[in-house]
Amino acid sequence: MNEQKQPIRELTRAEEQVMQVLWKIEKGMVHDILQRFPEPKPAYNTVSTIVRILEQKGFVDHKAFGRTHEYFPLVSKNDYTSNYLGNFLQNYFENSFKSLASFFAKEEKPSIGELEDIQKLIHEEIKNQKKSKP
């Protein structure tokens, strides 16, 4: 989806909430987005303003149907997540997956089941990387 070569800007919390809804519904009017918000819902004008800001930032575009606009994401959730986590890893863990994993293992205290699931994923990725090497 995101064919821009420019870095993806980080979203504010409110912008991210709107994007999370748009990524789920794929396209919609402001009232469609607003319906997906939990209570207490923000004001219609607030969501409308955030959508227009997202459009200015290049995250969203729209199709006009008379005076109504249907909005849709231009940046995929995967592209945003990858960029955001890459910046997070660089800024807080010096680009070290080992440091990141160590931090979460110690601080967040995942269950043994979660750790075993992570271990399985890592073993699968090791196999895949070994297979793809010439």
N, C-alpha and C positions, 0 to 999 in steps of 0.2 A: 504494500500500500504506500509506504513512505519512500518515494523515489528522490527526495531532496538529498543533497549532499551536505547541507548545512547541519550543524549539530542541533539536536532536539532540545528545546528549552524545558526547564523543569516547571511543572505545574504547581499552582497554589493548591491548598487543600480543597477549596471550593471548586476550582477548575477541574481538579482530579475527580471529584464527586460527579460532576456533570459528564466528564469523559467516561467514567465507569458505566454510567447509564447508557450513553451512546454506544459504547462498545458492546453492551449487552443487546440493545434493541436494534442496532445497526443503522437506523435512521428514524427520525421522528420530529414532530413539531415541539415547541417549547412545552405545551401542555402534556405531551406524551412523556417528556423527560421529567417534568414536575410530578406526574403520577407515580413514578418509580422511587421517589424520595421517601424516606421514612418520616414519620411524625416527630417533631413538628416540621412541616414542610416549609421551605423558604417561600418568599413571595414570588409570584409569577414574574414581576419585573426584575427581580434579582437573578433568576435563572436566565431570563432573556438577555440581560446584560452580560452575564458570564459566557453565554453562548457566543455573543458578538465579540467578546474579547478573545475567545478561543479561535474564532474565525480570523481575527486580525493576526493572531500568533501563528496561523497556518495549521492548526490542529483539526479544524472543522470547515466544511463548506456547506452550501445550501442550494436547493432548487426552489425557485419561486413558483407558487401557485396563486396567482393574483397577489393579494396582500399577505398571504400566509407563506411561511418558509418551512421547508422540510430540511433538517440538518442531518449531516452524516460525517463520520470521522474521515480525515485524510491521513492521520497517523494511526497505525495499528497498535493495539494494546501490546503486542509482542515487541514491536520496535521501541515503544516508549519504555516498557519494562527493561528491555536489554540496555538501553541508554542510561536509564535511571540507576539500575544496579551496577553498571560499569562505573558510573561516577561515584556511587556509594562505595564500591570496592576500592577505587583509587583514593578517594578522599579520607576514608576511615581505616583502611586495612592495607595501605601501600601496595595495592594490586595483588595481594596474596590471598588466594582461596583458602590456603591452610590457616592463615590468621583469622579469616572470617569464620570458618568451620569451628576452629578452636574456641573463638569467642562465644558463638552460639551454643556449643556443646557445654561450656562451663557456666555461662550466664543464664541461659534459657532452660537448662535441665530437660532436654527432650527425653521421652520415654525410651525404654530399651527397644520397643517395637519400631519407633520412629528412627532410631539410630540404625537398626537392622535394615529398614527400608532404604535409608540413605546409603548404607554400605552396599546393598544390592544394586542401586542405581550407579554407584561409583564403579563397581565391578563390570557392569554392562558397558559403561562408557569406556573403560580401559580396554575391553574386548573390541569394541567398535573402532577405537583409535588404532589398536594393533592391526586390525584387519585392513584398515584404509592406508596403512604405511606400505610403500613399495618394497 
